[in-house]
Amino acid sequence: VTVRVNDVVGVAGFLLPGNRVDVVSARRLQGSSRQAIAETILENIKVLAVDQTASTDKNEPVIVRAVTLEMTPKQTEKIVKARTEGDIQLTLRNPLDMSAAVEPEPEPEPKVVAKAEPKKVIRRPAPRPVKRDTTVEVIRGTKVDQKKTKT
C-alpha cells in the first residue's frame, strides 16, 4: 500500500527501500478536544519504495511525498482505518533489531485435487541371455591357442 507522507511522517527523508518501519496511529478521544491516544498498529513493515524510487543508491536524506509499504490485506485494512480516524506516523526500525517478529502471512487454503487412478505397471519377464559361442585367445610365450567357450 502507498501512504502519503510529509517530512515528519516520512522520517525526515531517511527512509530507503528495504528499511523496516513501525506504523503508529494517533487519534483524538471522542468528546475530548485535548486528549488523544497513540498506539503502534503495525510492526516491522518493509519499505518497498519511496516516492518513485525503488533503489537504495542514495545516502543523503530526500524529502518524499509517498512511501510504498509491503503489507498483507489485513494490515492494509488497519492502516486505512487508522488514516481515516486520525494521523499515522512511521518510525524507522534499527535494521539489527529482530525483537519484533514479522507477522506471518496466512497460509493458502489447501486445494482439493481429485485422486488419480494409480497407473498399472506391466511387468515383463527379464530377457533370457542369448547363448553365444566366443573364442578366447590364450598366449603363452610364443605359443598361441584359441579356445571356444559357451556363455
N, C-alpha and C positions, 0 to 999 in steps of 0.2 A: 504494500500500500504506500502511496506517496502522501506525505504530510507537509503542509505549508508551514514554514518556519521563518523566524526573523533572526537577527544577530544574537539574541539571548536564547531563544528556544533551540536554535541550531548550534549551541555550544560555542558561540563566538567564532565560528568558522573553522574549528578544529576537527570537525567530522570528516572522515575519509571513508571511501568504500572499504568494507572489510572490518571496520570498527564494530564494537558492540555497545548498545545503549540500553538504559532502562527508561521506561516511559512513566512519568509522574503526572497524575491528574489533580487539578486544583479546582474546587468549585465552592460557591457560597452556600451556606446552610439556608434552608428555607425559612423565611420570616426574619432573617437577620441580614442587615446590610454590612455588618462589620466582621462577622465570624465566617471563617472558611475552613475547609479541610483539604488536606493534600494526602494522596496515597499513591504508592507505586503500584501501577496496574499491570505492567508487563516488565519482565526482566530478561536481560541477555539477548536482545533482539539484534540481528545482524543488519548493518547498513549496506544496502546494495549499491546505491548511487547517491551523489549529492548534486542537486540541480541536474544538469545534463551530463555530468561527468561520472564515468564508471571506472576510472583508473586511479591509481594511488601515486602517480609520479610527482605530485606537488608536495612540498614540505612546509609551505607557508600557509597560514590561515586564509580562507576565502569565504567571504560572507555569501551565503546561499539563500535561495528563496524556497527550496523544496528539498526534502530528503525522502528517498525511497527505502522502505524497510521490508525485510523478509518476514512474512507472518503467515500463520495458518488462518483459515476463515474465522475461527472463534476469536483469535487475537485481534483480527481486523474489526470484528463487531465491538470489542471492548474499546478500541481506540476511537472508533467513530462515535460511540456513545459518549465517551469522555470529552471529546471535542465539542459535541453538541451541548453538554451540560456545563462546560466551563473551559478552562485553558489546559493545555498539556505542556510539559517541559521534558526535554530529552536530557539525560545525564550520561556522560561518557564513562564507560567502564574501563578499569585497568585491564589491559589485554592479558596480564598474568593471573588475574583473579578468576578462579574457576569455582568459587564458592556457590554461586547460583547455577543450578543445572538448567540447561536448555529444555524448554517444555517439549516433551516428545510429541511427534506428530501422531495423530490417530492411525491405528493400523487399518489397512484397507480390508474391507469385508471379503471373506473368502468367496471365491467363485465356485458355483456348483457346476461340476463337469460330469456329464453322463459317462458312466463306466464303459469302456470299450471291451468288446469280447477279446479274451486272450487269443493270440494267434496260435494256430495249430502248428506244431512243429512236426515235420515229417522226417523221421529218422530212416536213413538208408543204411544198409549194411556196408561196412568198410570194404573197399575193393580188395579182392584176393591178389596176393602178389603173383606176378606172371613168372613162370619158370623160364629161365634163360640159361643157355649154355654160354659160359665165358671161358676164355683162355687166359691162363696166367703164365707169364714167362719167368722162369727161375734161372738166374745166372749165378754159377759157382766157378769163380776163377775164369777160365776160358771156355768152360762148358755151358751151353745154353739148352735148357729143357723147356718144353711147353706142355702144360697140363691142363686138361679140361676139368671145369668144376660145374656143379649144378647149384642153383640157388632157388 
